[in-house]
Amino acid sequence: MTPAPGSFEILSPLARTRPRPALTATLRAALHSHRLLLLKALLVRADRTGDRLSAAVRRRLEDDWTLLVRAEQTDAAAVRDVVDYPTIGAWLAEALAAPDGPEFEEHLGRLTGPALAAAVRAGCRFGTERVLTAPTLNLPGLGLLRCRPGHVTLTAGADGLRVTADGDCVLATPVAGPNPRAGNGALSWSALRRLPDSTAVLDDQDPYRAPPDGIGPAALRAAERPHTDHPAWAARWRDARVLLSATDPGRVAETTALVRAVVPLATPARPGTPTSATLHTAPGAVLSQLPATPADLVELLVHETHHTKLAALDELLPLCRPDGRTLHRVGWRRDPRPVPGVLQGAYAHLALLDLWHRARDSPTSFTAWRRRAAERFEAHRERVGEALSILRESDELTSAGREFVHGMVACHERLGSAADRPGNPA
């Protein structure tokens, strides 16, 4: 992607990690532009594949795309919201990487879900018949339809999407209220559940929500709906927002804007350090085990939000050269990290230093939170400084990357000065 005019101007304010609505809007626009490029690449590849695609796959693709275009004409903002849902990025990445043949056709057939989700969110009224080849149909950001493969009739109206198959009928509505599941088992709809006081959902159903091989050294897989403790997640989420609001209201707004989904990870047989991650192909989705305390969740959200911010920035201005191979030790990981990994970790921990600094010095913070923040600030400040030294000496950064690191170094130095207090942005 060619950098937009003035892109370099956002490097310094982004490097400081402080939330700014204008910067958030710029990053979301960059993610959307990249998502549209991936969709276009998928269509171009399908077109070039030509007769190697079966007639049924081509017809389904045309129907899905027509529905998506119609939804966009009805409510462009609603469709943009669906297209930008994190797991659609993971789906597009896998589809474009798949070899020609059945694997590519299977991924291509998944466009039905986003098209239907967009149409439902946009309020389109339509009736159509489709042949489903799998026992589930995922509507990203909304929920999962379970049914037997075969012909289904889809009718959209003011109350949602009505699905009829073999004489049975189920109503697929947007994100769940009190009754998240409807249907008789053979044909059923299971809606995603919102997290309190936000638009984020707890996504424990999307087939692209986590890599098949799992996350982290323990290869943790995504938790399935029956094993997800939604009440516990909701309570922890609510308490974390209260804590973050008392500490740094600007970060509440930033995480609300950038975190679209939380993907619960399964609990390993031998519990250890909690695992969390943000996939580069699916920024805006936080993959995590249930944090033990609200403070843990606050730190996790700030940490992973900054991985999303860097992923979005990378679509505007790549910060690292693609051919780097050196590995470096950092204070928060046991394994040596490549330069992009050092940058990711340093940026996320720099944001945490800012958070802990404000919590430590804020009279509105809870006593236990102030104490914890002070301890963590002291424990991590030197580690972040060491990582920044690695980055300053690296020849694997682009010119934008060097400018960005320079801003991070300045922020790190200000965080350690007596003059920097809440009200004096870093």
C-alpha positions as CSV (number, residue, x, y, z in Angstrom):
1,M,0.0,0.0,0.0
2,T,1.4,3.4,-0.9
3,P,1.6,5.6,2.2
4,A,-1.1,8.3,2.3
5,P,0.1,11.9,2.1
6,G,1.1,13.2,5.5
7,S,1.4,9.6,6.9
8,F,4.8,10.5,8.6
9,E,3.0,13.1,10.6
10,I,1.2,10.5,12.7
11,L,4.4,8.7,13.7
12,S,5.4,11.0,16.6
13,P,2.0,11.1,18.3
14,L,1.4,7.4,17.8
15,A,4.9,6.6,19.3
16,R,3.8,8.3,22.6
17,T,1.1,5.7,23.0
18,R,-1.4,8.2,24.2
19,P,-5.0,7.8,22.9
20,R,-6.2,10.4,20.4
21,P,-9.5,10.1,18.6
22,A,-8.1,11.5,15.3
23,L,-5.3,8.9,15.3
24,T,-7.7,6.1,16.1
25,A,-9.8,7.2,13.1
26,T,-6.7,7.2,10.9
27,L,-5.8,3.7,12.0
28,R,-9.3,2.3,11.5
29,A,-9.3,3.8,8.0
30,A,-6.0,2.1,7.2
31,L,-7.4,-1.2,8.3
32,H,-10.5,-0.8,6.2
33,S,-8.5,0.2,3.1
34,H,-6.3,-2.9,3.5
35,R,-9.4,-5.1,4.0
36,L,-10.9,-3.8,0.8
37,L,-7.6,-4.6,-1.0
38,L,-7.7,-8.2,0.2
39,L,-11.3,-8.5,-0.9
40,K,-10.4,-7.2,-4.3
41,A,-7.4,-9.6,-4.5
42,L,-9.8,-12.5,-3.7
43,L,-12.1,-11.5,-6.5
44,V,-9.2,-11.1,-9.0
45,R,-7.9,-14.5,-8.1
46,A,-11.3,-16.1,-8.5
47,D,-11.7,-14.4,-11.9
48,R,-8.3,-15.6,-13.0
49,T,-9.0,-19.1,-11.9
50,G,-11.9,-19.1,-14.4
51,D,-13.2,-22.5,-15.5
52,R,-11.1,-24.2,-12.9
53,L,-13.8,-23.2,-10.4
54,S,-16.9,-25.3,-10.5
55,A,-20.0,-23.8,-11.9
56,A,-21.7,-24.0,-8.5
57,V,-18.8,-22.2,-6.8
58,R,-18.9,-19.4,-9.4
59,R,-22.6,-19.0,-9.1
60,R,-22.5,-18.8,-5.3
61,L,-19.7,-16.3,-5.5
62,E,-21.7,-14.1,-7.9
63,D,-24.8,-14.3,-5.6
64,D,-22.7,-13.5,-2.5
65,W,-21.1,-10.5,-4.1
66,T,-24.4,-9.2,-5.5
67,L,-25.9,-9.3,-2.0
68,L,-22.8,-7.6,-0.5
69,V,-23.1,-4.8,-3.1
70,R,-26.8,-4.4,-2.4
71,A,-26.1,-4.2,1.4
72,E,-23.5,-1.5,0.8
73,Q,-25.9,0.5,-1.2
74,T,-28.4,0.3,1.6
75,D,-26.2,1.1,4.5
76,A,-22.5,1.6,3.8
77,A,-21.5,2.2,7.4
78,A,-23.1,-1.1,8.5
79,V,-21.3,-3.0,5.8
80,R,-18.0,-1.4,6.6
81,D,-18.4,-2.5,10.2
82,V,-18.9,-6.1,9.0
83,V,-16.1,-6.1,6.5
84,D,-13.7,-4.7,9.2
85,Y,-14.6,-7.4,11.7
86,P,-11.3,-9.0,12.7
87,T,-11.9,-12.6,11.7
88,I,-12.7,-11.6,8.1
89,G,-9.1,-10.6,7.8
90,A,-7.9,-14.0,9.0
91,W,-10.3,-15.7,6.5
92,L,-9.1,-13.6,3.6
93,A,-5.4,-14.3,4.5
94,E,-6.1,-18.0,4.6
95,A,-8.1,-17.9,1.4
96,L,-5.5,-16.0,-0.5
97,A,-2.8,-18.4,0.7
98,A,-4.7,-21.6,-0.2
99,P,-3.7,-23.6,-3.2
100,D,-6.0,-23.8,-6.2
101,G,-8.5,-26.5,-6.0
102,P,-10.9,-27.8,-3.3
103,E,-9.1,-25.9,-0.5
104,F,-9.4,-22.5,-2.3
105,E,-13.0,-23.2,-3.3
106,E,-13.9,-24.0,0.3
107,H,-12.5,-20.7,1.6
108,L,-14.2,-18.9,-1.3
109,G,-17.5,-20.3,-0.3
110,R,-17.2,-18.6,3.1
111,L,-18.1,-15.3,1.5
112,T,-21.7,-16.3,2.0
113,G,-21.4,-15.5,5.8
114,P,-20.0,-12.0,5.5
115,A,-22.5,-11.2,2.7
116,L,-25.5,-12.3,4.8
117,A,-24.1,-10.6,7.9
118,A,-23.7,-7.3,5.9
119,A,-27.2,-7.6,4.5
120,V,-28.7,-8.2,8.0
121,R,-26.8,-5.4,9.6
122,A,-27.7,-3.1,6.7
123,G,-31.4,-3.9,7.1
124,C,-31.8,-5.3,3.5
125,R,-35.0,-7.2,2.7
126,F,-34.4,-10.1,0.5
127,G,-35.3,-13.7,-0.2
128,T,-33.0,-16.3,-1.7
129,E,-32.1,-20.0,-1.8
130,R,-28.7,-21.3,-1.2
131,V,-27.1,-24.7,-1.2
132,L,-24.9,-25.1,1.9
133,T,-22.1,-27.6,1.7
134,A,-21.1,-27.6,5.4
135,P,-23.0,-28.2,8.6
136,T,-22.4,-24.6,9.9
137,L,-22.7,-21.1,8.4
138,N,-20.8,-18.4,10.2
139,L,-22.1,-14.8,10.1
140,P,-19.0,-12.9,11.3
141,G,-19.7,-10.7,14.3
142,L,-23.2,-12.0,14.6
143,G,-23.4,-15.7,15.2
144,L,-23.4,-19.3,13.9
145,L,-26.1,-21.2,12.1
146,R,-26.1,-25.0,12.4
147,C,-27.9,-27.0,9.8
148,R,-27.7,-30.0,7.6
149,P,-25.9,-29.5,4.3
150,G,-28.3,-28.9,1.5
151,H,-30.9,-26.4,0.3
152,V,-32.0,-23.6,2.6
153,T,-34.3,-20.6,2.1
154,L,-33.1,-17.3,3.5
155,T,-35.5,-14.4,4.0
156,A,-34.4,-11.2,5.6
157,G,-36.8,-8.7,7.2
158,A,-37.1,-6.2,10.1
159,D,-36.7,-8.9,12.7
160,G,-33.6,-10.6,11.3
161,L,-32.7,-13.5,9.0
162,R,-35.3,-16.3,8.8
163,V,-33.7,-19.6,7.7
164,T,-35.9,-22.5,6.5
165,A,-34.7,-26.0,5.8
166,D,-36.5,-29.4,5.6
167,G,-39.7,-27.8,7.0
168,D,-37.9,-26.3,10.1
169,C,-37.4,-22.6,10.6
170,V,-35.1,-20.5,12.8
171,L,-34.7,-16.8,13.2
172,A,-31.1,-15.5,13.1
173,T,-31.0,-12.2,14.9
174,P,-28.0,-10.0,15.6
175,V,-26.0,-10.2,18.8
176,A,-27.9,-12.0,21.5
177,G,-30.2,-10.8,24.1
178,P,-31.3,-13.0,27.0
179,N,-31.8,-16.1,24.7
180,P,-28.6,-16.5,22.7
181,R,-29.7,-19.8,21.1
182,A,-32.8,-20.7,19.1
183,G,-33.8,-23.7,17.1
184,N,-34.3,-27.5,17.5
185,G,-30.7,-28.8,17.2
186,A,-30.7,-29.9,13.6
187,L,-31.4,-26.3,12.6
188,S,-30.3,-23.7,15.2
189,W,-29.0,-20.2,15.6
190,S,-26.4,-19.3,18.2
191,A,-25.8,-15.6,18.5
192,L,-22.6,-14.0,19.8
193,R,-22.8,-12.4,23.2
194,R,-21.9,-8.8,23.9
195,L,-19.5,-7.7,26.6
196,P,-21.0,-5.1,29.0
197,D,-21.1,-1.4,28.1
198,S,-19.4,-1.9,24.8
199,T,-19.9,-3.1,21.2
200,A,-17.3,-5.8,21.6
201,V,-18.4,-9.5,21.5
202,L,-17.2,-12.6,23.1
203,D,-16.5,-14.6,20.0
204,D,-16.4,-18.3,20.8
205,Q,-17.7,-19.6,17.5
206,D,-16.1,-18.1,14.4
207,P,-14.0,-20.8,12.6
208,Y,-11.2,-18.2,11.8
209,R,-11.0,-16.8,15.3
210,A,-7.7,-18.6,16.2
211,P,-5.0,-20.5,14.2
212,P,-5.6,-24.2,13.9
213,D,-2.2,-24.9,15.5
214,G,-3.0,-22.8,18.6
215,I,-1.4,-19.8,20.4
216,G,1.8,-19.6,22.3
217,P,4.3,-22.3,23.5
218,A,1.4,-24.4,24.9
219,A,-0.4,-24.2,21.5
220,L,-3.6,-23.1,23.2
221,R,-6.7,-23.5,21.0
222,A,-9.8,-21.3,21.0
223,A,-12.3,-22.3,23.6
224,E,-15.7,-23.7,22.3
225,R,-19.0,-22.2,23.3
226,P,-19.9,-24.9,25.9
227,H,-16.6,-24.3,27.7
228,T,-16.8,-20.4,27.7
229,D,-17.8,-18.8,31.0
230,H,-19.6,-15.8,29.7
231,P,-20.8,-14.5,33.1
232,A,-17.2,-14.6,34.4
233,W,-16.0,-12.8,31.3
234,A,-18.8,-10.2,31.5
235,A,-18.1,-9.5,35.2
236,R,-14.3,-9.2,34.7
237,W,-14.8,-7.0,31.7
238,R,-17.2,-4.7,33.6
239,D,-14.8,-4.4,36.6
240,A,-11.8,-3.8,34.3
241,R,-13.6,-0.9,32.6
242,V,-14.4,0.7,35.9
243,L,-10.7,0.4,36.9
244,L,-9.5,1.8,33.6
245,S,-12.0,4.6,33.7
246,A,-10.7,5.7,37.1
247,T,-7.2,5.6,35.9
248,D,-7.2,6.7,32.2
249,P,-10.6,7.5,30.6
250,G,-8.9,8.1,27.2
251,R,-7.8,4.5,27.1
252,V,-11.3,3.3,27.7
253,A,-12.4,5.2,24.6
254,E,-9.5,3.8,22.6
255,T,-10.1,0.2,23.6
256,T,-13.8,0.6,22.9
257,A,-13.0,1.8,19.4
258,L,-10.3,-0.7,18.5
259,V,-11.3,-4.0,20.4
260,R,-14.1,-5.6,18.4
261,A,-13.9,-9.1,19.8
262,V,-12.5,-11.1,22.7
263,V,-11.7,-14.7,21.7
264,P,-11.5,-17.0,24.8
265,L,-8.6,-19.5,24.8
266,A,-8.9,-22.9,26.3
267,T,-7.4,-23.5,29.7
268,P,-4.3,-25.8,29.5
269,A,-4.0,-29.0,31.6
270,R,-1.2,-27.4,33.5
271,P,-2.0,-23.7,34.2
272,G,0.9,-21.3,33.9
273,T,1.4,-17.7,32.9
274,P,-1.8,-16.5,31.2
275,T,-1.6,-16.3,27.4
276,S,-2.9,-13.5,25.2
277,A,-2.3,-12.5,21.6
278,T,-3.4,-10.4,18.7
279,L,-3.1,-11.9,15.2
280,H,-1.5,-9.7,12.6
281,T,-4.2,-10.8,10.1
282,A,-7.0,-10.1,12.6
283,P,-6.3,-6.8,14.5
284,G,-9.1,-5.8,16.8
285,A,-9.6,-9.3,18.2
286,V,-7.9,-10.1,21.6
287,L,-7.2,-13.8,22.1
288,S,-6.9,-14.6,25.8
289,Q,-7.5,-16.9,28.7
290,L,-9.8,-15.4,31.3
291,P,-7.6,-13.0,33.3
292,A,-7.5,-13.6,37.1
293,T,-8.3,-10.0,38.1
294,P,-9.7,-6.8,36.6
295,A,-6.2,-5.3,36.8
296,D,-4.9,-8.2,34.7
297,L,-7.6,-7.6,32.1
298,V,-6.9,-3.8,32.1
299,E,-3.2,-4.5,31.4
300,L,-4.0,-7.1,28.8
301,L,-6.4,-4.8,26.9
302,V,-3.9,-2.0,26.8
303,H,-1.1,-4.3,25.7
304,E,-3.1,-6.0,22.9
305,T,-4.6,-2.7,21.7
306,H,-1.1,-1.5,21.0
307,H,-0.5,-4.6,18.9
308,T,-3.6,-3.7,16.9
309,K,-2.3,-0.1,16.6
310,L,1.0,-1.3,15.2
311,A,-0.7,-3.7,12.8
312,A,-2.8,-0.8,11.5
313,L,0.2,1.5,11.2
314,D,2.1,-1.1,9.3
315,E,-0.6,-0.9,6.5
316,L,0.3,2.8,6.1
317,L,4.0,2.8,6.8
318,P,6.0,-0.4,7.2
319,L,8.4,0.0,10.1
320,C,10.7,-3.0,9.6
321,R,12.5,-4.2,6.5
322,P,11.2,-7.6,5.4
323,D,14.6,-9.3,5.1
324,G,15.8,-8.9,8.8
325,R,17.0,-12.1,10.5
326,T,18.8,-11.1,13.7
327,L,17.4,-12.2,17.1
328,H,17.6,-10.4,20.4
329,R,16.9,-11.0,24.0
330,V,14.2,-8.9,25.8
331,G,13.2,-8.7,29.4
332,W,9.7,-10.0,29.0
333,R,10.3,-13.1,26.9
334,R,12.5,-16.2,27.4
335,D,12.9,-16.8,23.7
336,P,15.0,-14.4,21.5
337,R,12.9,-12.1,19.3
338,P,13.4,-10.8,15.7
339,V,13.4,-7.0,15.4
340,P,9.6,-6.7,14.6
341,G,8.9,-8.7,17.7
342,V,11.2,-6.4,19.8
343,L,9.3,-3.4,18.4
344,Q,5.9,-5.0,19.1
345,G,6.8,-5.8,22.7
346,A,8.6,-2.5,23.4
347,Y,5.6,-0.5,22.1
348,A,3.0,-2.5,24.1
349,H,5.1,-2.3,27.3
350,L,5.7,1.5,26.7
351,A,2.0,1.9,26.8
352,L,1.8,-0.1,30.0
353,L,4.5,2.1,31.5
354,D,2.3,5.1,30.7
355,L,-0.7,3.4,32.3
356,W,1.2,2.4,35.4
357,H,2.7,5.8,35.7
358,R,-0.8,7.4,35.7
359,A,-2.2,4.8,38.1
360,R,0.7,5.2,40.5
361,D,0.2,9.0,40.7
362,S,-3.5,9.3,40.4
363,P,-5.5,10.1,43.5
364,T,-8.6,8.5,42.0
365,S,-6.9,5.1,41.7
366,F,-7.5,2.4,44.2
367,T,-4.7,1.8,46.8
368,A,-3.9,-1.7,45.7
369,W,-3.9,-0.7,42.1
370,R,-1.5,2.2,42.8
371,R,0.8,-0.1,44.7
372,R,0.8,-2.7,41.9
373,A,1.3,0.0,39.2
374,A,4.3,1.5,41.1
375,E,5.9,-2.0,41.4
376,R,5.4,-2.8,37.7
377,F,6.5,0.6,36.5
378,E,9.8,0.1,38.3
379,A,10.2,-3.5,37.2
380,H,9.7,-2.8,33.5
381,R,11.0,0.7,32.8
382,E,14.6,-0.5,32.5
383,R,13.6,-3.5,30.3
384,V,11.8,-1.2,27.9
385,G,14.8,1.0,27.8
386,E,17.0,-2.0,26.9
387,A,14.7,-3.0,24.1
388,L,14.6,0.6,22.7
389,S,18.5,0.5,22.7
390,I,18.3,-2.6,20.5
391,L,16.0,-0.9,18.2
392,R,18.0,2.3,18.0
393,E,21.1,0.3,16.9
394,S,19.3,-1.9,14.5
395,D,19.7,-1.5,10.7
396,E,16.5,-3.5,10.1
397,L,14.1,-0.5,10.5
398,T,12.8,1.6,7.7
399,S,13.0,5.3,7.8
400,A,9.5,5.4,9.2
401,G,10.6,2.8,11.8
402,R,13.6,4.9,12.9
403,E,11.3,8.0,13.2
404,F,8.8,5.9,15.3
405,V,11.5,4.5,17.6
406,H,12.9,8.0,18.1
407,G,9.4,9.1,19.3
408,M,9.2,6.0,21.6
409,V,12.6,6.9,23.1
410,A,11.5,10.4,23.8
411,C,8.3,9.2,25.5
412,H,10.3,6.7,27.6
413,E,12.6,9.5,28.8
414,R,9.7,11.8,29.7
415,L,8.0,9.0,31.6
416,G,11.0,8.9,33.9
417,S,11.2,12.6,34.6
418,A,9.7,14.3,37.6
419,A,8.0,16.8,35.4
420,D,5.8,14.2,33.7
421,R,2.6,13.8,35.6
422,P,-1.1,13.1,34.6
423,G,-2.1,16.2,32.7
424,N,1.3,16.5,31.0
425,P,0.9,14.0,28.1
426,A,3.9,11.9,27.4
